[in-house]
Amino acid sequence: MNGRFRSFSFVDRITRCEGSRVEGRYTVPAGATRFPASLMAEAVGQLAAWASMSQLNFSVRPVAGLAAESRYWRSPQPGQTLMLTADIQRCDAEAVAYSGRALIDGQPAVEIIDCLGPMLPMTQFDSPDRVRADFDTLRGDGAPPNRFDGVPEAQLSQIETSGAERLQARLEVPAQAAAPYFDDHFPLRPVFPGTLLLDALAGLAVQLAQTAAPLRAAGPLAATGISNVKIRSFTDPGAVLQLEVELIDADARRARLKLLARAEGKTVATARAEITPKAGA
């Protein structure tokens, strides 16, 4: 791949791309410092994106839009391989609709249901010829291994509570030069990945859920479901986001929360999260 797609590309090889079904795999590098569960959903989404771009001769590419639901059952460890599948329900110049999943050692790790990615002109983001060549590599011998070092945990500041049911924080998106993932996402139009924004919101949701009376003594918590995702606009490098999570309800088994991100008073993204005790905790 000649240095391309090394910092935020989560498909090593596409093993099948026929009709509405696309399959592939990705091995988390042994040296990756942090691979949050949200990146498994990113991997499935990227697999669907490769299939849709190839169907439309690389004239357009999908961007994050809507996702009805993502369910997380386990987190990948360095060195483990994700077996990826996406089923394309619609693919045209307007949008791609798909669902998919990732398996680890034959066991479900993540499932994403009813996603819709609006299509935009490829030339806004990358060279069509280069993307076509990358697709050919993934369909052939595959990408070189161990390309990804991991992503840092979101650094939130000005964390404030508003009663017992709301938590707010400030997220400063890194500058382009400070975050390698902008090289992949995307070469001609750097955009803060929606999956990293959702990871930051989920982390804030875990903090609030931990203070809810039914879950205070439950031990470590994790986001096991993200639903009703709507990514409304791009977030540029260096942007400042205001994050907010609000508790809907909680019992001894789980908490449900609303998630919201704004930039300059305008809504960037909304979603809902389900937070539960970690398995085995």
C-alpha positions as CSV (number, residue, x, y, z in Angstrom):
1,M,0.0,0.0,0.0
2,N,3.0,2.2,-0.2
3,G,2.4,4.0,3.1
4,R,-1.3,4.5,2.5
5,F,-4.0,3.4,4.9
6,R,-1.7,2.7,7.8
7,S,-3.2,4.5,10.7
8,F,-7.0,4.1,10.5
9,S,-7.6,1.1,8.2
10,F,-9.2,-2.0,9.7
11,V,-9.5,-4.4,6.8
12,D,-6.4,-6.5,6.1
13,R,-7.8,-8.5,3.3
14,I,-11.2,-8.9,1.5
15,T,-11.8,-12.6,1.1
16,R,-15.2,-12.4,-0.6
17,C,-17.0,-9.7,-2.5
18,E,-19.9,-11.1,-4.4
19,G,-23.4,-9.7,-4.8
20,S,-24.7,-8.3,-1.5
21,R,-22.2,-10.2,0.7
22,V,-18.6,-9.0,1.5
23,E,-16.3,-10.8,3.9
24,G,-12.8,-10.0,5.2
25,R,-10.5,-10.0,8.2
26,Y,-8.4,-7.8,10.3
27,T,-5.8,-8.7,12.9
28,V,-5.2,-6.3,15.7
29,P,-1.5,-5.6,15.8
30,A,0.3,-7.2,18.7
31,G,1.8,-3.8,19.6
32,A,-1.4,-1.8,19.5
33,T,-1.7,0.1,22.8
34,R,-5.5,0.7,22.7
35,F,-8.2,-0.8,20.4
36,P,-11.6,0.2,21.7
37,A,-14.6,-1.9,20.9
38,S,-16.0,0.9,18.7
39,L,-13.2,0.2,16.2
40,M,-14.7,-3.3,15.6
41,A,-17.8,-1.4,14.3
42,E,-15.5,0.8,12.3
43,A,-13.9,-2.3,10.7
44,V,-17.3,-3.7,9.6
45,G,-18.2,-0.3,8.2
46,Q,-15.0,0.0,6.3
47,L,-15.6,-3.5,4.8
48,A,-19.1,-2.3,3.6
49,A,-17.5,0.9,2.3
50,W,-15.0,-1.1,0.2
51,A,-17.8,-3.1,-1.3
52,S,-20.0,-0.2,-2.1
53,M,-17.2,1.9,-3.6
54,S,-16.2,-0.9,-5.9
55,Q,-19.8,-1.4,-7.1
56,L,-19.9,2.3,-8.0
57,N,-16.5,2.4,-9.7
58,F,-14.9,4.5,-6.9
59,S,-16.8,7.6,-8.0
60,V,-18.3,8.1,-4.6
61,R,-17.6,7.0,-1.0
62,P,-19.9,6.6,2.0
63,V,-19.5,8.6,5.2
64,A,-20.9,8.1,8.7
65,G,-24.6,8.8,8.9
66,L,-27.1,6.6,10.7
67,A,-26.9,3.4,12.7
68,A,-29.9,1.7,14.3
69,E,-28.0,-0.4,16.7
70,S,-24.5,-1.8,17.6
71,R,-24.2,-4.6,20.1
72,Y,-20.8,-5.4,21.8
73,W,-20.1,-8.8,23.4
74,R,-16.4,-8.8,23.8
75,S,-13.4,-6.6,23.2
76,P,-10.4,-7.7,21.0
77,Q,-7.0,-8.1,22.4
78,P,-3.7,-7.4,20.6
79,G,-2.9,-10.2,18.2
80,Q,-6.5,-11.4,17.8
81,T,-8.2,-11.6,14.4
82,L,-11.6,-10.2,13.5
83,M,-13.5,-12.1,10.9
84,L,-15.7,-9.5,9.3
85,T,-19.0,-9.8,7.3
86,A,-21.2,-7.1,5.9
87,D,-24.5,-7.6,4.0
88,I,-25.4,-4.8,1.6
89,Q,-29.1,-4.1,1.5
90,R,-28.8,-1.0,-0.8
91,C,-26.1,0.6,-2.8
92,D,-26.5,3.5,-5.1
93,A,-25.1,7.0,-5.7
94,E,-27.2,8.3,-2.8
95,A,-26.3,5.9,0.0
96,V,-25.3,2.4,1.1
97,A,-27.4,0.5,3.6
98,Y,-25.9,-2.5,5.4
99,S,-25.7,-4.7,8.5
100,G,-22.7,-6.7,9.6
101,R,-20.7,-8.4,12.4
102,A,-17.3,-9.4,13.6
103,L,-16.3,-12.7,15.1
104,I,-13.3,-13.5,17.3
105,D,-12.3,-17.2,17.6
106,G,-15.7,-18.0,16.1
107,Q,-17.6,-16.1,18.8
108,P,-19.7,-13.0,18.2
109,A,-17.8,-9.8,19.1
110,V,-19.9,-7.0,17.6
111,E,-23.0,-6.8,15.5
112,I,-24.2,-3.6,13.7
113,I,-27.7,-3.4,12.5
114,D,-29.3,-1.2,9.8
115,C,-26.6,1.4,9.0
116,L,-27.0,4.0,6.4
117,G,-24.0,5.9,4.9
118,P,-24.7,8.8,2.6
119,M,-22.5,8.9,-0.5
120,L,-20.3,11.9,-1.4
121,P,-18.0,12.5,-4.4
122,M,-14.7,10.5,-4.0
123,T,-12.6,13.4,-5.1
124,Q,-13.5,15.3,-2.0
125,F,-11.7,12.7,0.1
126,D,-9.1,10.8,-2.0
127,S,-7.9,9.9,-5.4
128,P,-10.2,7.4,-7.1
129,D,-7.3,5.7,-8.8
130,R,-5.4,5.3,-5.6
131,V,-8.5,3.9,-3.8
132,R,-9.1,1.5,-6.6
133,A,-5.5,0.3,-6.3
134,D,-5.9,-0.2,-2.6
135,F,-9.0,-2.3,-3.2
136,D,-7.1,-4.5,-5.6
137,T,-4.4,-5.0,-2.9
138,L,-7.0,-6.0,-0.4
139,R,-8.6,-8.4,-2.8
140,G,-5.1,-9.9,-3.6
141,D,-2.3,-10.5,-1.1
142,G,-3.7,-8.1,1.4
143,A,-2.4,-5.1,3.3
144,P,0.9,-5.3,5.2
145,P,0.4,-6.3,8.9
146,N,1.0,-4.3,12.1
147,R,0.1,-1.0,10.6
148,F,-1.8,0.4,13.6
149,D,-0.4,1.6,16.9
150,G,-3.7,2.2,18.7
151,V,-5.6,5.3,19.6
152,P,-5.3,7.3,22.9
153,E,-8.2,7.5,25.2
154,A,-10.2,10.7,24.7
155,Q,-8.9,13.5,27.0
156,L,-12.0,15.2,28.5
157,S,-11.9,18.4,30.5
158,Q,-14.3,20.6,32.4
159,I,-16.3,17.6,33.4
160,E,-19.4,18.9,35.2
161,T,-22.4,17.3,36.7
162,S,-25.9,18.7,36.5
163,G,-27.9,17.0,39.2
164,A,-27.6,13.2,39.4
165,E,-28.7,12.5,35.9
166,R,-26.5,14.6,33.6
167,L,-22.8,14.9,32.9
168,Q,-21.1,17.3,30.6
169,A,-17.5,17.6,29.3
170,R,-15.3,19.3,26.8
171,L,-13.5,17.4,24.1
172,E,-10.6,19.1,22.2
173,V,-10.1,17.2,18.9
174,P,-6.4,16.9,18.1
175,A,-4.8,19.0,15.5
176,Q,-4.1,17.2,12.2
177,A,-0.4,16.9,12.8
178,A,-1.0,15.4,16.3
179,A,-3.2,12.5,15.2
180,P,-2.0,10.0,12.6
181,Y,-5.5,8.7,12.0
182,F,-6.3,11.9,9.9
183,D,-3.9,10.6,7.3
184,D,-6.4,7.8,6.6
185,H,-9.6,9.6,7.5
186,F,-9.3,11.1,4.9
187,P,-6.2,12.1,2.8
188,L,-7.8,15.1,1.1
189,R,-10.4,16.0,3.8
190,P,-9.4,15.2,7.3
191,V,-12.4,14.3,9.5
192,F,-12.5,13.2,13.2
193,P,-13.8,9.6,13.0
194,G,-17.4,9.2,14.2
195,T,-16.5,6.0,16.0
196,L,-13.9,7.8,18.1
197,L,-16.5,10.5,19.0
198,L,-18.9,7.7,20.0
199,D,-16.1,6.1,22.0
200,A,-15.6,9.4,23.9
201,L,-19.3,9.7,24.6
202,A,-19.6,6.1,25.7
203,G,-16.7,6.7,28.2
204,L,-18.5,9.7,29.7
205,A,-21.7,7.6,29.8
206,V,-19.9,4.9,31.8
207,Q,-18.7,7.6,34.3
208,L,-22.3,8.7,34.9
209,A,-23.8,5.2,35.1
210,Q,-21.2,4.3,37.7
211,T,-22.7,6.9,40.0
212,A,-26.3,5.7,39.5
213,A,-27.5,4.1,42.8
214,P,-28.3,0.6,41.3
215,L,-24.8,0.3,39.7
216,R,-22.5,1.9,42.3
217,A,-21.5,-1.5,43.7
218,A,-21.6,-3.4,40.4
219,G,-17.9,-3.1,39.7
220,P,-16.4,-2.1,36.3
221,L,-19.0,-1.1,33.7
222,A,-18.8,-1.1,29.9
223,A,-20.9,0.1,26.9
224,T,-22.5,-3.0,25.5
225,G,-25.0,-1.2,23.1
226,I,-25.0,2.0,21.1
227,S,-28.3,2.8,19.2
228,N,-30.1,5.5,17.4
229,V,-26.8,6.9,16.1
230,K,-27.1,10.1,14.0
231,I,-23.9,11.8,12.8
232,R,-25.1,15.1,11.5
233,S,-21.9,16.9,10.4
234,F,-18.2,16.5,10.0
235,T,-15.8,17.4,12.8
236,D,-12.6,19.0,11.7
237,P,-9.1,18.6,13.3
238,G,-8.7,21.1,16.2
239,A,-12.4,21.5,16.8
240,V,-13.8,21.8,20.3
241,L,-16.9,19.7,21.2
242,Q,-19.2,19.9,24.1
243,L,-20.3,16.4,25.1
244,E,-23.4,15.6,27.3
245,V,-24.8,12.4,28.6
246,E,-28.1,12.1,30.3
247,L,-29.4,9.1,32.4
248,I,-32.8,7.7,31.2
249,D,-33.1,4.9,33.7
250,A,-31.0,2.4,35.6
251,D,-31.4,-0.9,37.5
252,A,-29.0,-3.5,38.8
253,R,-28.5,-4.9,35.4
254,R,-28.0,-1.9,33.1
255,A,-28.3,1.8,32.6
256,R,-29.6,3.6,29.5
257,L,-28.4,7.0,28.6
258,K,-28.8,9.7,25.9
259,L,-25.6,10.9,24.2
260,L,-25.1,14.3,22.6
261,A,-22.2,16.2,21.0
262,R,-22.3,19.9,20.0
263,A,-19.9,22.2,18.3
264,E,-20.5,26.0,18.6
265,G,-24.0,25.3,19.8
266,K,-24.9,23.1,16.8
267,T,-25.6,19.4,17.2
268,V,-22.9,17.2,15.7
269,A,-24.1,13.7,16.8
270,T,-26.7,12.0,19.0
271,A,-27.1,8.4,20.1
272,R,-28.2,6.2,23.0
273,A,-26.1,3.9,25.1
274,E,-26.6,0.8,27.2
275,I,-24.1,0.4,30.0
276,T,-23.8,-2.9,31.9
277,P,-21.4,-4.6,34.3
278,K,-18.4,-6.1,32.5
279,A,-18.7,-9.8,32.0
280,G,-16.7,-11.7,34.7
281,A,-16.3,-8.5,36.8
